[in-house]
Amino acid sequence: MLCIDTISSDLMSKYRISADIGGTFTDIVVEPSDAPVFVGKVATTPENPAEGVINGIKELVPDLADVEFFVHGTTVGLNAFLERKGERVLLVLTAGLGDSYTIARGNRHSLYELRYQKPEQLVARRDIHEVRGRLCWDGEELEPLNLSDFEPIIKKVKAEGIKAIAVCFVHAYAYPQHELAAGKILEAKLPGVSVSLSYQVAREWREYERTSSSVMNAYVAPVVERYLSSLQQQLRDMDMQATVHIMQSSGGVSTADSARQNPVFTLLSGPVGGTIAGTALSAATSRPNLLCVDMGGTSFDLSLVIDGKANATLETELEGLPLLMSIVDIATIGTGGGSIAWMEQGAVRVGPRSAGSIPGPACYGRGGTEPTVTDANLFLGRLGAKSLLGGDMSLDTQAACAALKQLADEADMELVAFAEGILSISNAAMADAMRTITVSQGVDPREFTLVAFGGAGPMAAVFLAEELDIGEVLIPRFPGTFSAWGMLQTDLRQDFTHSFFRAADSVTVSQLNEVFVTLEQTGHDAILKEGITADRVSYVRSADMRYVGQEYTINVDIPSGDGIGCAVKNFHLAHATRYGHSSPQAPVEFVNLRVAAYGALDKFSHSMPQQAPDSEPQIGERSIIFGGTLHETPILSREQLPAGFKTVGPVIIEEQSATTVVPPDWIVQLQADGSVLLQRGGSS
Amino acid sequence: MSQIDPITTEIIRNAFISIANDMNATLIRSAFTPVIYEGKDCSVALIDANGDVLGQSLGLPLFLGNLEICVKLIAEQFGWDYFKDGDVFYMNDSYMTGTHLNDSTIIMPIFWKGQRIGFAASRAHWLDVGAKDPGTPVDSHEIYQEGVRWGPTRLYENGEPREDVIDLLRRNSRFGEATVGDMNAQVAAGKTGEKRLCALFDRFGLETIMAARDEIFQRTETLEREAVQALPDGIYKADGYLDDDGLQSEPLLVNLELTIKGDVMTIDLSGSAAQARGPVNCGMTQTIAAARVAYKLLICSEVSPNGGSFRPLEVTAPARTIFSAQEPAACGWYFSSLGLLIDLVIKALAPALPDKVAAAHYGDSMVITVAGEDPRHNDEFYLMIEPTTGGWGASNGRDGENSLINNVNGSFKDIPVEIFESKYPLRLLSYGIRKDSGGPGKYRGGNGTYREYEVLTDSDLSLWFERSKTTAWGLFDGSAGMPPSVKVEIPGEEAAEYLKANAVPVKCGTVIRCVTGGGGGYGLAFERDTRAVRQDAIDGYVSVDHARDAYGVSLTELLEVNVAETERLRSSSGRH
């Protein structure tokens, strides 16, 4: 155990616990029923991630029998994919069209490469098998499913010990009968083999994308299954009664048992917690629009909370492979504290190369010799040599200085100006990338409050805000474990889709309702299976809509009781926001109807107020360079800020997992919910 | 040149690129037609007061380094003072922009404190500009059949839209509202560029930005000159043929002579075919842009293009060739010759850059159009038009990619079977990777594609398939890929094969099998690793027969390498 922030020793407490397993650290947040939240960080145990989680919980909570709720975000599936250590998958496709997966729609992701190669896929062509049987677009059976075509497949699976099969037939998103029959045969003949049917994973048209989603599901299913079984067993052995919940990429949670069905939905659960935490912060601070920035050592994730809701999408890509699923929309920008500064032709560049965590920045003393953004922060005093991990990790200022000096000499620049310059380049580049992303979403960043978290976020936050002309920055409580905290703020969620190709003017409300009610019934049953009572179930209806003739759709909420006219009106509005224009006269059509079924979970609180401090907030003073000038800057301890605390920068606020840098003229205010609000002052 | 520190220069350099990216994001976000917002058939550039590029967003490659030429052409014709604050210009004249009339170029001068500081320019493909047939006719022989032709024309004056001019645009398109919508998207992109460039000037001032610009251009030019200088001096040649011009059956020669002398590269196209009657011509501006694409693929590929780019490159062609068309040449299918040109530049430079080049790819967009009345939708007119993927060339250490879209296309994706069959009265019988079609080599050319359609209602078929005469060549003793073919089986008629067609009637039940070529191989096929040949056979990219005949590898029934037989094959026959 590296550290524990605050421990409540009240034995009567009940606990809600979340764990976010990252590459290096596992973050744990504990929400007691009757005391303030506390957090812990332990080293991740990559060979068996369950071990790290259990060690962490054991040290934070005296008796696991007192745990009421446990949720975690797992990267087990994602890592299996990234390291290509998933299960070998055999893929079954429609005869005549068996290359649709390998062709992968024939497009190029980058247009200036003579030696372009398509994204590396998960199934080799030799493991793709065609089965006869063909449906028409309207469900008519042109050729019955040929059962004898399964014989060589079954033989191969047995002979070669294959453990996972994915099946995707053309038009199965609407007419799954052939897939259902295939599933029956395969499961009967091949017990113990995991079978992923495309219509169960992603009930949407576009066979390549649906196949890709099903293959991904099959690829990670056995790995996730093994991990979940082991974790559940170990927790049971330690008397934890609470059901294990898993964070989903959609922003909701599900029980481990339900996550087993479609493990692909858990693939991107880690970073999603930060955005969900953002929605809770949005409610607690009454700020509807947030730009959430999660900055670690190597990457920088950007997501949006708009009108209090996490901005979501229905499709994403992992290393070029498409996935159809409801997912919080997170853009990753390849820069962070580890971005390396270098020279080209007398010009200074920062990134895109990163020192990562190994060797890491020069100041980590792990063999890195090239100067990074973190080295510049350390050299300028914005980061203290002892400020990482509450002093458990000490940084080598001299190594940072040496690395910077070598490059500064090469650029023929004075060292201080050069170090500040590296930060200016890096901040401007990050802000540029953020601006382009918000522009393409139809959003003006100036109307947003910036929320910065992750280990490195609070250090760069104000500088990014200045670049983007944003006047307000929020640093949540425990910024280093904000994502894990977010997992405690959400509810059970299951998503259901039904394709529904109809012109809006040819549909009646009752036809629409009929589908929605069926989907809700399915959702109701699924959520009840998760151990929730019926009075806690609620639904959000939405439809994918578009102008007739368009290829792509916009997902529009359809509050129950609303007529078709409202749906169409909302679509025009959403189109205007997303694309900058709408055509109120043009005919509109439905493509998919969707229901997200929620099961409300008990929560103890939505905020993290601080305990009363027991000493003075100022713990030191450092000389720090801002705008080329040396400022004697007070160093404050976040834990010791009194309620209602207010001051003006320059100031540094240090805490366990992060350092907040406030340059001159920015006003600092501690909020009732425990977050720190930074506002641009007018004295410049 | 005034002194400027490298930090400020870098911030300004990143800002130029970022402004171009924002313009591009604005254009894509607000465009009306999917060919722009999904196909990304567009390009933007931020240009300085002299007409040199400050930043370009990497859009459709074929438009690389084209927009600044358009700005300079307007200035050449009317003088720099012709540009007034509040102007927005539209132009599509093929002989100025180089491309077909569907491509709309919109240029907005940017003023700051009363001074012209630059231009925001964009290009996007408009669906229809009033040609004789919908979209782009395949049998035009005069530009007047291809749409309405515009020289530089003000859409805005003093910041106000000229509604009469915009109305004229709307009236001359089959999809008038979408056309004006796309025009507005381009204007919005321009305004984004204007706003952000002015903000950058507010922050750094004219003098600093000009100093940074000079520094950035200078560095890019130096890097590129060093890269060209590193190539051995000499004359490099390559040639190839287009099958025909769509109207006559004579092949058309594309001939280039590329000279490296010191730090200058010259591409001379004077041996190429004269201006054709069919629509395969393009204007010089687009020829230069295509040459720049080829150059960029080989020289300093990682450096973002700016006004210092392409300075070592000169492109020349005499007047009235297919690359330097003049009135009244038809330009509708202007890109076929350019795709070939790009591959030929790479071929010519192969001896100088053996590790960077690739063998030729399958060559062209291979477009099929089926149109008619859809009985499922009240006999409404339907128009199915799609390009087809094919094989790419192999390179040193890497096999060519299978079934990939051609080099002059943007972010095109094939139409999924499920969407295709729901949308059109056509069925896809088969779609797959064409075995054995990639050119054999130590590294194998990518395989082409087959796509087989059944027509479910009486319709008309048009085709634009190319490159059957000059198929994708190999490099360094690698072999060529297979040519394309299209087979049409109309019920009750004998099957016919042809590559180009204009509105041929096809009855319900007709089967059309489109097959595209493979890419060229790299290096001697007999030197290919026998394990790689075996893997190809297991994955079905290469047949057992082809493995033996082309690669000299004998495979058993269980696809194991027969070592003795392979040695015999590889030592006795086949080796040149």
Boltz contact constraints between the chains, C-beta under 6 A:
constraints:
  - contact:
      token1: [A, 96]
      token2: [B, 429]
      max_distance: 6.0
  - contact:
      token1: [A, 96]
      token2: [B, 430]
      max_distance: 6.0
  - contact:
      token1: [A, 97]
      token2: [B, 417]
      max_distance: 6.0
  - contact:
      token1: [A, 97]
      token2: [B, 431]
      max_distance: 6.0
  - contact:
      token1: [A, 99]
      token2: [B, 432]
      max_distance: 6.0
  - contact:
      token1: [A, 99]
      token2: [B, 433]
      max_distance: 6.0
  - contact:
      token1: [A, 103]
      token2: [B, 403]
      max_distance: 6.0
  - contact:
      token1: [A, 105]
      token2: [B, 413]
      max_distance: 6.0
  - contact:
      token1: [A, 105]
      token2: [B, 414]
      max_distance: 6.0
  - contact:
      token1: [A, 106]
      token2: [B, 389]
      max_distance: 6.0
  - contact:
      token1: [A, 106]
      token2: [B, 403]
      max_distance: 6.0
  - contact:
      token1: [A, 106]
      token2: [B, 404]
      max_distance: 6.0
  - contact:
      token1: [A, 106]
      token2: [B, 405]
      max_distance: 6.0
  - contact:
      token1: [A, 106]
      token2: [B, 414]
      max_distance: 6.0
  - contact:
      token1: [A, 107]
      token2: [B, 405]
      max_distance: 6.0
  - contact:
      token1: [A, 107]
      token2: [B, 411]
      max_distance: 6.0
  - contact:
      token1: [A, 107]
      token2: [B, 412]
      max_distance: 6.0
  - contact:
      token1: [A, 107]
      token2: [B, 413]
      max_distance: 6.0
  - contact:
      token1: [A, 111]
      token2: [B, 61]
      max_distance: 6.0
  - contact:
      token1: [A, 114]
      token2: [B, 297]
      max_distance: 6.0
  - contact:
      token1: [A, 114]
      token2: [B, 358]
      max_distance: 6.0
  - contact:
      token1: [A, 115]
      token2: [B, 358]
      max_distance: 6.0
  - contact:
      token1: [A, 115]
      token2: [B, 395]
      max_distance: 6.0
  - contact:
      token1: [A, 115]
      token2: [B, 398]
      max_distance: 6.0
  - contact:
      token1: [A, 117]
      token2: [B, 401]
      max_distance: 6.0
  - contact:
      token1: [A, 118]
      token2: [B, 401]
      max_distance: 6.0
  - contact:
      token1: [A, 125]
      token2: [B, 539]
      max_distance: 6.0
  - contact:
      token1: [A, 125]
      token2: [B, 540]
      max_distance: 6.0
  - contact:
      token1: [A, 126]
      token2: [B, 538]
      max_distance: 6.0
  - contact:
      token1: [A, 126]
      token2: [B, 539]
      max_distance: 6.0
  - contact:
      token1: [A, 137]
      token2: [B, 421]
      max_distance: 6.0
  - contact:
      token1: [A, 137]
      token2: [B, 422]
      max_distance: 6.0
  - contact:
      token1: [A, 170]
      token2: [B, 417]
      max_distance: 6.0
  - contact:
      token1: [A, 171]
      token2: [B, 418]
      max_distance: 6.0
  - contact:
      token1: [A, 205]
      token2: [B, 418]
      max_distance: 6.0
  - contact:
      token1: [A, 206]
      token2: [B, 416]
      max_distance: 6.0
  - contact:
      token1: [A, 207]
      token2: [B, 416]
      max_distance: 6.0
  - contact:
      token1: [A, 207]
      token2: [B, 417]
      max_distance: 6.0
  - contact:
      token1: [A, 207]
      token2: [B, 418]
      max_distance: 6.0
  - contact:
      token1: [A, 345]
      token2: [B, 219]
      max_distance: 6.0
  - contact:
      token1: [A, 345]
      token2: [B, 223]
      max_distance: 6.0
  - contact:
      token1: [A, 347]
      token2: [B, 6]
      max_distance: 6.0
  - contact:
      token1: [A, 347]
      token2: [B, 219]
      max_distance: 6.0
  - contact:
      token1: [A, 348]
      token2: [B, 6]
      max_distance: 6.0
  - contact:
      token1: [A, 348]
      token2: [B, 7]
      max_distance: 6.0
  - contact:
      token1: [A, 348]
      token2: [B, 10]
      max_distance: 6.0
  - contact:
      token1: [A, 411]
      token2: [B, 6]
      max_distance: 6.0
  - contact:
      token1: [A, 421]
      token2: [B, 7]
      max_distance: 6.0
  - contact:
      token1: [A, 425]
      token2: [B, 10]
      max_distance: 6.0
  - contact:
      token1: [A, 425]
      token2: [B, 11]
      max_distance: 6.0
  - contact:
      token1: [A, 428]
      token2: [B, 11]
      max_distance: 6.0
  - contact:
      token1: [A, 429]
      token2: [B, 14]
      max_distance: 6.0
  - contact:
      token1: [A, 432]
      token2: [B, 18]
      max_distance: 6.0
  - contact:
      token1: [A, 436]
      token2: [B, 21]
      max_distance: 6.0
  - contact:
      token1: [A, 436]
      token2: [B, 22]
      max_distance: 6.0
  - contact:
      token1: [A, 436]
      token2: [B, 25]
      max_distance: 6.0
  - contact:
      token1: [A, 439]
      token2: [B, 22]
      max_distance: 6.0
  - contact:
      token1: [A, 439]
      token2: [B, 25]
      max_distance: 6.0
  - contact:
      token1: [A, 440]
      token2: [B, 25]
      max_distance: 6.0
  - contact:
      token1: [A, 440]
      token2: [B, 29]
      max_distance: 6.0
  - contact:
      token1: [A, 551]
      token2: [B, 34]
      max_distance: 6.0
  - contact:
      token1: [A, 579]
      token2: [B, 29]
      max_distance: 6.0
  - contact:
      token1: [A, 579]
      token2: [B, 30]
      max_distance: 6.0
  - contact:
      token1: [A, 580]
      token2: [B, 29]
      max_distance: 6.0
  - contact:
      token1: [A, 580]
      token2: [B, 30]
      max_distance: 6.0
  - contact:
      token1: [A, 581]
      token2: [B, 30]
      max_distance: 6.0
